[in-house]
């Protein structure tokens, strides 16, 4: 069990690093959208992101969970963009 928990901790560290990287990019996108009058919400792009990443899954049984993950991640990204554009 300890070894499995260590693997989870290692994975969580990587996820956090990638999350921060993604949010830094989201900040750049927010700046672009604000400067160019582009709306934050883009449901077509969101669906493309979900479908593209589901296609990468090896274990298709995880599809509903990955979909939920990306919906949540994009909701967080939009919330962050709105916060930055106040």
C-alpha positions as CSV (number, residue, x, y, z in Angstrom):
1,X,0.0,0.0,0.0
2,X,2.8,2.4,0.8
3,X,4.4,1.9,-2.6
4,X,1.1,2.6,-4.3
5,X,0.6,5.7,-2.3
6,X,4.1,6.9,-3.3
7,X,3.1,6.3,-7.0
8,X,0.0,8.4,-6.4
9,X,2.0,11.1,-4.8
10,X,4.5,11.2,-7.7
11,X,1.6,11.3,-10.2
12,X,-0.1,14.1,-8.3
13,X,3.2,16.1,-8.4
14,X,3.2,15.7,-12.1
15,X,-0.4,16.7,-12.4
16,X,0.1,19.8,-10.4
17,X,3.1,20.8,-12.5
18,X,1.0,20.3,-15.7
19,X,-1.9,22.1,-14.2
20,X,0.2,25.1,-13.4
21,X,1.6,25.0,-17.0
22,X,-1.8,24.8,-18.5
23,X,-3.1,27.7,-16.4
24,X,-0.2,29.9,-17.4
25,X,-1.3,29.3,-21.0
26,X,-4.9,30.0,-20.0
27,X,-3.7,33.4,-18.7
28,X,-2.1,34.2,-22.1
29,X,-5.3,33.1,-23.8
30,X,-7.4,35.3,-21.4
31,X,-5.1,38.3,-22.3
32,X,-5.6,37.7,-26.0
33,X,-9.3,37.3,-25.7
34,X,-9.6,40.5,-23.7
35,X,-7.4,42.5,-26.1
36,X,-9.3,41.2,-29.1
37,X,-12.8,41.2,-27.7
38,X,-13.2,37.4,-28.0
39,X,-15.7,35.7,-25.7
40,X,-14.4,33.3,-23.1
41,X,-16.9,30.5,-23.7
42,X,-16.4,28.4,-26.9
43,X,-18.4,25.2,-26.6
44,X,-17.3,24.0,-30.0
45,X,-13.6,24.2,-29.0
46,X,-14.4,22.5,-25.6
47,X,-16.1,19.6,-27.4
48,X,-13.1,19.2,-29.7
49,X,-10.8,19.1,-26.7
50,X,-12.9,16.4,-25.0
51,X,-13.2,14.3,-28.1
52,X,-9.5,14.6,-28.9
53,X,-8.4,13.5,-25.4
54,X,-10.9,10.7,-25.2
55,X,-9.4,9.3,-28.4
56,X,-6.1,9.1,-26.7
57,X,-7.4,6.7,-24.0
58,X,-6.2,3.2,-24.0
59,X,-8.8,2.1,-21.4
60,X,-12.1,3.2,-23.0
61,X,-13.8,2.3,-19.7
62,X,-12.4,5.5,-18.3
63,X,-14.1,7.6,-21.0
64,X,-16.9,9.0,-18.8
65,X,-14.4,9.9,-16.1
66,X,-12.0,11.6,-18.5
67,X,-14.9,13.5,-20.0
68,X,-15.9,14.7,-16.5
69,X,-12.3,15.6,-15.7
70,X,-12.0,17.8,-18.8
71,X,-15.4,19.5,-18.3
72,X,-14.2,20.4,-14.8
73,X,-10.8,21.5,-16.0
74,X,-12.3,23.7,-18.7
75,X,-14.8,25.2,-16.2
76,X,-11.9,26.1,-13.9
77,X,-10.0,27.6,-16.9
78,X,-13.0,29.7,-17.8
79,X,-13.5,30.8,-14.2
80,X,-9.8,31.8,-14.1
81,X,-10.1,33.7,-17.4
82,X,-13.2,35.6,-16.0
83,X,-11.2,36.5,-12.8
84,X,-8.3,37.8,-14.9
85,X,-10.6,39.9,-17.1
86,X,-12.3,41.8,-14.3
